[in-house]
Amino acid sequence: MDPSAVGEQILQLVSFTLEKEEYAVDILKVQEINRITEITKVPNAPDYVEGVINLRGKVIPVIHLRKKFGLYHKDSDDSSRIIIMDINGITYGIIVDSVSEVLRIPAGTVEPAPPMAATMSSRFIQGIAKLENRLIILIDIDKLIGEAV
Amino acid sequence: MQDEMEEIIIEFITEAEESLDKIEPLFVELERKGEDKDMLNDIFRSMHTIKGAAGFLGFQLIVDVAHASENIMKKVRDGEIAMSRLLMDVLLRSVDMLRLLLRHLKEKDGVTENVSPLVKDLGNALAAAVSKTPETGHHEKTAGEAKLPESAAPVIEKPEIPVMKEVDLTQAHAANGEQHTVAASAPPKQKETLTAALSGEHNQAPEKTAPANGAVKPDTQPQATDDGEPKQEPKQNEMIQSAKDNIQKAQNLRVDVHRIDKVMDLAGEVVLVRNRLLNISNYFDFKYTGDPMTEVLMETVSFLDRVTSDMQLAVMKMRMQPIQKVLSKFPRLVRDISASVKKDVDLQIFGEGTEVDKSVIEHIGDPMTHILRNSIDHGLESSEERIAKGKPQQGKIVINTYQKGNQIVIEIADDGKGMDVNKLKSKAVEKGLMTEDEAQKMSDEAAVDIIFMPGFSTKEVATELSGRGVGMDVVKTNISLLNGYVEVSTVKDVGTTFKICIPLTLAIIQALMVEVDGAKYAIPLSPIEETLKVSRKEIDNITGQSVIVVRDKICPLFELNDLLNTGTTGSSNEDYKYLIVISMGDKRFCIAVDKLLGQEEVVIKTLAGLDTTSSNVLGATITGDGKVVFILDVAGMSRNLLGITKG
């Protein structure tokens, strides 16, 4: 289990879905995963800021990742989740379509992001992990959220 | 051990900074009053404490500076030389240098300052002063010392106390190689001073000498056995310090501010839980009226309600500090500024005892400094001008602080030339901050606010003090950050008064809960003048702006959902509207809402990670039912809606 014994670094990730794509973030960033609770709208805020929630007495902003990525809108349903993350010292909630699993993958399977068209989102992609029959997009959440809100 | 050392150093820095804060205004007062034995003793003692402590900890630079200025202080105190402007200047420079050195220590940036020129200047100033007065012998000095007749008495009565401390001190001096400096300066003097200083303290609190003595004794005991261990030196110093502190302020406890903030946070949580409980108990009271258990529940909850309110108040008080902490630096500041613009200024301060929240203390200094600078540089006339106008030659600035309701008011008034409204207007037009047309239409009261526009300055040439067009807008921003506002009133040739109003605390506020389109919002109660229920017919429309007549005055009216861009129109079909009349300084406007829900005490939660600059909210709170409700920033709204920088 010890990464050094294996001789290669193991990445621990939390994976989630948006639309049909699978994404993942470093597990150390994730504080907890919650169901959708009541969200209060923020006046005059950018549209990807869904609002704020009450997390046990703390008011934290919630980002709708679909809107942030420019995907078409879909109402939250039973599988929707809010991933609570610590991003640059500030707690955020991130709304995703569903949370899949905790992954342990060798760092070697991660490839740098292919030079895609200069879309906004590609800047936030850390790399792409190749597993048997699926591709998982690793997101640099610090860059994605820290820069823009 | 490393941590222990660190702690001791931090403690030293805090205490040294406090000492400097204390003596700086004394210097200025001393200069005005001339000789004052008590004040001189106070300054001397503080300087000496800093020097001693720095010596034990091995901060040689601080020792050098403190020692050189202490030398001057000593001669002045002993009446050998008279205080002069030259001496004062160089002494104040040494205070600045000590501050700088302390800051380097605190930030651990490793920067070393070259103090030798200053030490040399201090020496030169002393030599110059001494040469002016006839040289007095060493023995006469001791005679001067004996002028404090009481000092001898307690020493005889309880000889073991001062002697013991003396021994401690000299020992520690020796251990640190500090004795070299002391010996060179004059060892007998040194001893006398200590005795005088210590016995002076005993005089102040003779009944407390016994416990203090007890505090010193046991601590020195292990020291003797442990001798030779280097870490004991600073510890020993601390003991002496704390023993002295025990005498002076046995009633105070130094607590890390983070701990208090933690308690504050927890108190906030309790308030929220209390609110929820109140809601729940009301529900049960309604559902099971007459049930004995319900009554017990109601009683218990109302008791909790009272206790919570008391606790909240007590915690708030813990963070309150006298505003003197800020005001004490102004005499020095005014002295320096007025000297650099060659004006004669008399600063009077009232209400230093007024207590405000710590966060206010931290943020109010800068805006006040800017206002003072402005008053001295722009407000007050030169001495010649004043005489020509028939005013007293010396300009006057009065700072007055007082509490009014749940607000703190700080007034800074000068008796200078006042502001020329027309000049302000033409300057603003010249700088392209507004059009000629706008300037024409502007009322005199509004025109005074031009000074708060970013980039505005009436000075032709920027001086060292002001004229670069930054400053007054900073004042406004800083104060609105504190949820307060600033007003200016000016009368030509009589003077200008700045009035700053800030709430007592920033953490918990009284708020009016309102509803628009089903969403709840909280509006801070303090700027609300009144609430009205008006029929739609009473609302008029002037060039697209809704207005209403409130108490014979026309008041602009804004729909809350327009202000917040909630996406809905807000023109609900109700015949009646609820209006909240807001008054910020001399500005008034109305906000229309669907419903008024009542008054509530809310805890402000900051919104980390959200850019709220354009959202018209200043924070959020959590209501009794666990929902997040935004607190509206009416100060910001008034700026955005009615500000002259609009468009």
Interface residues (C-beta under 8 A of the other chain):
Chain A: E38 T40 K41 V42 P43 N44 A45 V49 G51 V52 I53 N54 G57 K58 V59 I60 P61 I87 I90 T91 Y92 I145 V149
Chain B: E269 L272 A519 L563 L564 N565 T566 K605 T606 L607 A608 G609 L610 D611 T612 S614 S615 N616 V617 A620 I622 G626 K627 V628 V629 F630
